[in-house]
Amino acid sequence: MYAFKMNTFAAMAGLLLSALLVIANSTPANAASKAAVEKQFQRWISTTLWKDAKADGVSSKVFKNVMSGITINWKLPDLVMPGTKPKVSRIQVQAEFRSPAPYFSQKRINSLVAIGRKLAARHKKTLARIEKKYGVPGRIILAIWGRESGFGGAKIPYNAVRVLATKAFMSTRKELFHKEMLAALIMVEKRYATPAQMKSSWAGALGQPQFLPSSFLKYAVDFDGNGRSDIWKSVPDTLASIANYLAEHGWQRGRDWGFEAALPALLSCALEGPDQMRPISKWVKSGVTRISGKAFPKAELKRKAALLLPAGLSGPIFIATPNFYVIKSYNNSDLYALFIGDVADRIAYYNKPFQAPWRKISGLKRGQVMAMQKRLISEGHDVGGADGLAGFKTRRAIGIWQSKNKRRPTCFPNSDLAKVLR
């Protein structure tokens, strides 16, 4: 598991690659070039990597044991041949920008909820102990466990050392993976895991919680009392490690993650964002209500929360507490955090989708969204970066631009805007 956009696993891997990777593989032209790069890789291991590992306290014996026989995994995405520049993929730039609706596949959610409910009963005592210690509700832990590794049932087939070494040597995020490779070596040095035990995803994320090695070192815990933190086979260790991660990132004990809401017609959708949090009582005074018709819990009224519109006014709207953004720290995506909150509530309460529908949004290419972002930046708006993805800053900037230009704010990209903002 980690805080940037690569944490989703198995069936969603293809979707994440399309949504999050802007850089395509840069593959060698022939076998000879591969052989030459393999030699460079081995020199890098014996010089640069060893020097840094030694400085971090890794012994020569452990280093040789871990790195012996490690070769480049040429099948991984996001690779760049040494001496070349990353090639912008036409497929990624032109990938269609869609409504968030497909992310919330009811078939998949129903499957997670059904299994999650059975496991909630099976591990009731363990989850209660974990919640007492860390303050994180069992339903949230179960939802993340299900999302990351299918409750431990998903295959985690990769050799983490090979993945991390390959990406540290020749990916577009070499510095990040270099740090993680060193963390993996420290794990072995401290006998937290053996190289054989360190199975990972294609991104180097370990075990059932999908922790990168640096997260393992910080947040993995021994909750079954056997003397080691085993996030590959131990359910108590896995669940407690997820809870510890969330607690360390600021989970507020006793608070929910958020509430589906309805906005009054005159309240601007551009008020979205965690940097514009206000007490829920003030949202209520502004006319915000729960879409269910229920009142907000009294304990929440004095506490701050943010407006969240993942599809602008073309989908469900939420009042998100700080705990929503703690979930988001697990995977830096609004949709991921919303998915976890949704599944968690459906495991614990009632298995029903959000009340407001995800409306159909006219198809755009990511390149068109990127062009809109660049135009908004040129006019002084903060869109959070021109990446072709509509995060809350982009959604908010669109709403502000629409208001200034006497258009009805929708706070989401569409084909009409693409014609104007280019």
N, C-alpha and C positions, 0 to 999 in steps of 0.2 A: 504494500500500500504506500501511496505517497501523495503529496499535495499538488502535483501538477496533473495535466489532463491525460493520464494513461492508465488509470487504475482498473478499468472495466475489463472483463475477462471473457474467455470462451466465445459464446455466441455473439457477444457484442463487440468482439475485437475488430471485426471488419468495419462496423459502424464507427468506432472510435478512430480507426485509421483514416477513414474518409473525412471525419469531422475535425480531427485534431492535427494531422500531419500535413504540413504544406510542402514538405520536402520529400522528394521521391528517392528511391534507391539509386545510387550511382554504381553500376556494376562494371567489373573489368571486361575488357574486350575479348580476352582469350585466357586459356589456362596458364600460359607463361606469366602473364601479369599477376595472376593469382599467386603463383609460386613466389614471385618477387615480393609481393606484399606480405605473404606469410613469413618470409625471412625478416622483413622490417618489423613485423609483429613480434617475432621472437627476440629481436634486439631490443625492442621497446620494453618487453617484459623483463629482460635481464638487466636493463640499465635504468630507465625512468621509473618503471613500476617498482622495481626492487629498492631503488634509492628512497622513494617515498614510503614504501611499506616498512623499511628498516627504521626510518625516522619516526614512524608511528608505533614502534615497538614490536613489529612482527619478526620472529626469529628466522634465520636462514633455513632451518629444518622445516618449519611450517610452510614457508614460502615455496620451497622446492617441492614439497609434497602436494600443495594445492595447485601449483601452476604446471606441474609436470604433465606433458602431453596435451596441454590446452592449445587448440587451434582456432582460427577465425570461424565463426558461424556465418557463412555467406548468405544464408536464407533469411536473416533478420532484416526488418525494414529500417529505413532511416540511416543507411550506411553511405559513407562518402570515401572514395578511394583517396589515399594519401597523394597530395600534390594536385588534386582537382578541387573544383568548387562544387557545392551542392547544386543540383539541377532542379529548377522549379518544375514540378510535374503539371502538365496540362490538365491531367485528370483531376488533381486536387484543386487547382485554381478554378476549374470549370464545374466542380462538383455542385450538385443542386442544393440550394439552401431551402430547407423544408420547415414545415410546422413542427413543433415539439411533439405532436400527437404520437408518431410512431415509437417514440421512446417509451411511451406508457402503454405497451402492448398488454391488453387485458388478459390475454391467454397466458402470457409469461407471468404477469403479476398474480393471477389466480393460482398458478402452480407454486410460486414462492409462498403465497399466503397459506395454502393448504399444508405444505411441508412445514412452514414456520410454526403453525399452530400445533402440529404434532410434537415438534421439537421444543416448543415453549412448555408443553406439559411434561415432556421427558426430562428436561433440564430445569424444571421449575425451582428446585432448591438451589442449584448452582447459580442461576440467574438472580435469585433473591439475594444471595450472599454477595454477588458482584455489585448489584445495585446499591446495597447497603454500604459497601466500601467505596465505590467510585461515584455513585449518584446518577449513573446512566441507566435509564429504563431498559429492561430486557428486550422489549419489542424493537428498540433502535438497534441494539447489538445483533439481534437475530436478522434484521433486515440487511444490515451491512454484511453479515456472514453469508447470507443467501446471495446477495448481489455480487460479492467478490469471488466466491468459490462454490456456489451452489450448495451451501451448507457443508462444505468439505468434500462434496462428491465430484467436483470438476477435476479433470486431469491437469496436473501441473508437471509437464514433462521435461522442461528444459533444465540443462545444467547451468545453474546460476552463475558460476564462475566463468564459464565460457561466454555466456550472454554479456555479463558485465565487462569482461575483458575486451570483448569485441567492440562493444559500444564505447568503452573508454578510449580505445585506439582509433576508431574510425566512424563515429557517428556525428550527427550535427549537434549533439550535446555532450561532447567529450569531457568537459570539466565536471559536469554532474555525475556521469558514470564513473569517472576516475575516482571521485570521492566515494561512491558506492562500492567500487571494487576494493578500495582500501578498507572500508567498513566490513566487507565480507571476509577479508583476510584476518581482521581483528576478531571476528566471530570465531574463526577456527583457532586462532592463537589462544583465545580465552576459553576454548573448549565448549562454546555454546552450541556448536554444530560441527559435524564433519562435512567435508566436501560432498560426499555421497548423499548426505541428508539434505543438502541445499538445493532442492528442486524449486524451480521458479516459472513464472510466465515468460513470454517472449521479451518482456521489458525488464526482467530481472527481479520482479516482485515475488516475495517468498511466502510459501505456505498458504494456509486457509484465510488469514486476514489480508494477504497480499501486501506485506510490508517490504519496502526496500531495506537493505542491510542497515543503513543509518537509523531507520525507524525501529528496526528490531533492537538495536543496541539501546535506544532510548525508552521504548515502550513495552517490549515483550516482557511478560511476567510468568512466574511459576505459580499457578493457582491450584494445581492438583497436589502440590507438596512433595513431588518426587526429586526436587533438587535441580531441575533444569526447565527452561522455558521452551516447550515444544509446540510450535505453531503449525506443525505439519500433521501430527497425529493426536494431540491432546485437545479435546473439546474445551475443558475448563481453562486451559492456558490460552487457547484461541479467543474465547469469549472475553476473558478478563483482559487480554492484551488490547482488544478493540476498545473496551471500556476505558482502560488506562490511557490510551491514545486520546480519546475524546475528552476525558477529564483533564488531561494535561494541556489540552488546547482550549480550555475554558468553559467546559460544559457547566451550565447553571442548574444545580440540583433543584428538582421540584418544578421546573418549567417545561412547557411543551415546546415543540419545534415551530409551530405556527398554526394558522387557522385560515380556511378558505373564506374569502370575504367578497363583498360587493361594494363598489364605489358609487357615490352619488355622481350625477351627470356633470356637475361643475368642478369636481375635484380632479386636478391634473394628474395624468398618468406619469408625468415627468417628476413626480415626487418620490419615485422609486429609488431604492438604494440603501445599503447599510449605513452610509454616511449621512443619511437624512432620517435616522431613527428619532422617534418621539414616543412619549408615553402612550399606551394604547388608549387611555382616556381621551387624549387629544385627537386621535384618529376617530374615535367615536363622536366627539363634538363636531368633527368635520363631515360627519355623515356616513362614515364607514360602518358597515354592519357585517355580521357573520352571515354567510349565504344560507346557512341552516336555519336561521331565524333565532337561534339561541343567543343569549347574551355572552359576552366575553367573560371568562372567569374573573371574579372579583379580585383575586390575588394578582392577576395580570394587569389590572387597569393602571397601576402606578408605574409599571415596568415598561421599558422601552422596547419598541419593535419597529420593523421596517416594512414598507410597502414592497411587494414582490409581484412583478408581472412578466413571467417568463415568455409569454407570447404577446406582450402588450395588451391591448384591449381585445385581442382575438383569441383569448383563452382564459382559463381560470386565473383568479387574482387571489393573493394571499397577504396576510399580515404575518411576517416572519420574525420570530424572536432571535436573539443572539445564538441560540442553540442550532438554528438552521445553518448559520455560518460556521459553527463548529463542525457540523456534519460536512459542510462544503470543504473544510480543511482536509478531509479524508480524500477528496477528489474535487479539484477546483472547477466545479461545474454546478450551475444552478439546477440543471435538470437532474443531475445525479443526486444532489441533496434532497430535491423534491421527491424523487423516486423513493429514496430511503424513508422519508417521512410518510409517504403514502402507504408503502408496503407495511411499515411498522404499525401504523394505525389500523390497517386492515387485518393484521395478524391479531391485534389486541382487542379490537372493537367490532366493527362490522365491515364486511367485504363489499364495499361499494365504491365506484369511481368518483372522482370529483364531480360536483353537481353541475358546474358550468362546463360546456363543451369546448374542445379545441377546434376552433373554426378553421376551415380550409384557407390556406394562404397561397397566393399566386406564386408559382415557382420562380425562383431567382437562382442565378449562379453565384457561387461564393465570390467570384471576381467582381460581380455587380455590387454585392454588399461591400466589398473592399473599396470599390470606387466611391460609394456613398460615404464610407468612413473617411476617406481621404479628403473628400469635398467638405465634410463637416469639420475636420481638423483645420482645413485652410480657412474656415470661417470662425475659428476660435473655440470650437467645441471639444470637450474631452470625451473621446469615445473609448478610451482604454486600449488603444492600439488598432491599427488597420489590419485585421486578420481574417476578415470575411465572416466572422461569427458575431452574432448580436448579443453581447453581454449587457449587463444592466446599464453601463455607461453609454453604450451605443443606443440602446432603447430610449434612455432618458434624453440623449442629445437629439434624437429624431423627434421626440415629443416637443422639446423646446423649439426646435427649428420649425416644426409645423405650426406651433402657436404664433411665432413671430411672423410667419408668412401667411397668416390668416387661413390656415387649413385645420381641419378637425384633427386634433392629436390622436394618433393611434399607438405611438411608441413602439413601432415594429416595422421592419423593412417590407416594402411591397413593390410590385412592378411599376405602379404609377410614380412612386418616389424615385425609383431607379432611373426613370427617364429624366427627372429634374435634377437629382443629385448625382451628377457624374462628372 
